Amino acid sequence: MARSVCIVSPGNLAANPRILKEADALHEAGYAVTAVVSDYSSGLRRFDTEIARHAPWKVVRAPRSSTERYVRAAASLAARLADELGQESAPAIAARAYGGPIGPLQQAAASVPADLYIGHYIAGLHAAGTAARQHQARLGFDAEDFHPGEERDDLRSEIVRVIELEWLPHCRHFTAAAPLIGAAYAERYDLAQPATVLNVFPLSMAPTQGTPPRDADVSLGAYWFSQTIGLDRGLQPFLQGMAKASVRVELELRGDDRWGHGSALLAMARDLGIGDRVRLLPMAAPEEMVRLAAAYDLGLSLETDVSENRQLCLTNKIFTYLLAGVPVMMSDTPAQRRLAPDLGDAAAVVPLSDPQAIAAAIDRLAAKLYAAKAHAAHLGRERYNWDVEKKALLASVDRAFAEEPCRR
């Protein structure tokens, strides 16, 4: 009988391509895979349904609780008394206080017998941990972000610490989406460095042929995408750099504008005199992202200093662009600065505090666009793709099965 793996995440399937890749890789390696996810966003429900219809592995969708916000508020108050509670109670209370669909997610995960449970995000870690303990199975965690570094509030930070301290020492499988995320976790909890598994994509998503760049004297097409368009994504400095560049740049932003931030960016572009060169695009399915990116000359990964986590992460944007054959402009964070030498001419690192430097980087890229796009495509096909990177995931899972389950 095949060994079984249950992947647990509080988000929608369509919101997390990393889970899809993980499930596919484990299924291809012979594991019986079930993904327990949340029906968290109604806007993504149709994408989730389509993914589940074609997936070769099982999907269990936990409903979003109608009482979630009230449970979280009550649990947040209780968490302030955590020091007075027994050790067994504190993680459960902390998980409720953290928020998200923890109750339904925990019940759904516990209903799936498995040999290994892999949690994603804090709610997923707690749900996977409780299921692993109930079934005396192995526990794993995939740190897509440095979650302690996402919080600015002392209570929220303590909630994360209580949950991670409860479960991370029991993880037999531990991976991180960037080297600096893994190093931060190892230092924070005095653990062995987790294996790095980058947010890259399968070679099958790569365009069959490169898209020739535009004439640099006429226009350079820049592109940014995310689930939600925000004002803390480094886009304002890029707009200022666009306005100062010698080459004409056209920028398209893809994502949900539910908060009106895209409209605010359009207004800023108009004030800068480049309003006719910036457009908003609707959300699209995860499997379409590489193909859609291939139509551009420059991809943007402009992480800010809004949190410690943003300084340590390497987002899937970078590797989407590379697989599409598109060079990337990255902000000067420690993680992106560390990656840049490996990308060579396919990357430019810029300080968000200096729009003139951004403009100069745009002009330099335009002058060597053919070479930059060719090098990006080479990197995507030879190194930064899931066909290569999934080997680190499978090796970590193999090591987990060589160890004893979590029996506490």
MOTADA-V41389 format. One record per residue. N is the residue number from 1. OMEGA is omega in whole degrees, 0 to 359 (* if undefined). Layout:
N/OMEGA  N/OMEGA
This chain:
1/182  2/172  3/186  4/179  5/176  6/179  7/187  8/180  9/180  10/182  11/175  12/175  13/185  14/181  15/185  16/178  17/181  18/178  19/180  20/179  21/180  22/180  23/179  24/183  25/180  26/177  27/180  28/180  29/175  30/178  31/172  32/191  33/170  34/175  35/175  36/184  37/182  38/171  39/194  40/183  41/179  42/180  43/181  44/187  45/182  46/176  47/178  48/181  49/180  50/179  51/182  52/181  53/185  54/183  55/177  56/178  57/185  58/177  59/173  60/184  61/179  62/180  63/173  64/184  65/178  66/180  67/187  68/185  69/179  70/177  71/181  72/181  73/180  74/181  75/178  76/177  77/181  78/182  79/178  80/179  81/188  82/181  83/181  84/183  85/177  86/183  87/181  88/184  89/189  90/180  91/180  92/178  93/180  94/180  95/177  96/182  97/181  98/179  99/185  100/185  101/190  102/181  103/178  104/180  105/180  106/179  107/181  108/180  109/181  110/181  111/182  112/176  113/181  114/176  115/180  116/175  117/180  118/179  119/171  120/182  121/187  122/179  123/179  124/178  125/181  126/179  127/178  128/180  129/180  130/178  131/179  132/179  133/180  134/184  135/182  136/182  137/177  138/182  139/175  140/179  141/174  142/181  143/176  144/178  145/171  146/191  147/175  148/181  149/176  150/190  151/175  152/182  153/183  154/180  155/179  156/178  157/179  158/178  159/178  160/181  161/181  162/181  163/182  164/180  165/178  166/192  167/187  168/179  169/180  170/183  171/174  172/178  173/184  174/179  175/179  176/186  177/178  178/181  179/183  180/173  181/178  182/180  183/180  184/178  185/180  186/180  187/184  188/187  189/179  190/181  191/173  192/180  193/177  194/177  195/176  196/173  197/186  198/180  199/182  200/188  201/184  202/177  203/180  204/179  205/183  206/176  207/183  208/175  209/182  210/175  211/181  212/180  213/175  214/172  215/186  216/178  217/184  218/186  219/172  220/184  221/178  222/189  223/174  224/178  225/173  226/176  227/183  228/176  229/184  230/179  231/178  232/184  233/178  234/184  235/180  236/177  237/179  238/177  239/178  240/177  241/175  242/184  243/182  244/185  245/177  246/179  247/177  248/181  249/173  250/186  251/173  252/184  253/182  254/177  255/179  256/179  257/186  258/182  259/180  260/182  261/176  262/178  263/178  264/178  265/176  266/178  267/178  268/179  269/178  270/179  271/180  272/180  273/181  274/183  275/180  276/184  277/180  278/182  279/175  280/179  281/180  282/175  283/178  284/182  285/182  286/183  287/180  288/191  289/180  290/180  291/181  292/181  293/186  294/182  295/188  296/181  297/185  298/175  299/185  300/172  301/192  302/180  303/181  304/179  305/182  306/177  307/176  308/181  309/181  310/177  311/187  312/190  313/169  314/188  315/179  316/177  317/184  318/188  319/170  320/180  321/183  322/180  323/177  324/182  325/183  326/176  327/188  328/171  329/185  330/174  331/189  332/174  333/179  334/182  335/182  336/176  337/179  338/181  339/190  340/181  341/179  342/182  343/175  344/184  345/180  346/182  347/171  348/178  349/185  350/172  351/181  352/180  353/187  354/179  355/179  356/177  357/176  358/178  359/180  360/179  361/176  362/182  363/178  364/180  365/181  366/182  367/182  368/191  369/182  370/180  371/181  372/179  373/179  374/181  375/177  376/180  377/178  378/180  379/180  380/184  381/185  382/185  383/189  384/177  385/186  386/179  387/176  388/191  389/183  390/178  391/178  392/176  393/184  394/178  395/179  396/178  397/177  398/179  399/180  400/181  401/175  402/181  403/180  404/177  405/176  406/186  407/183  408/*
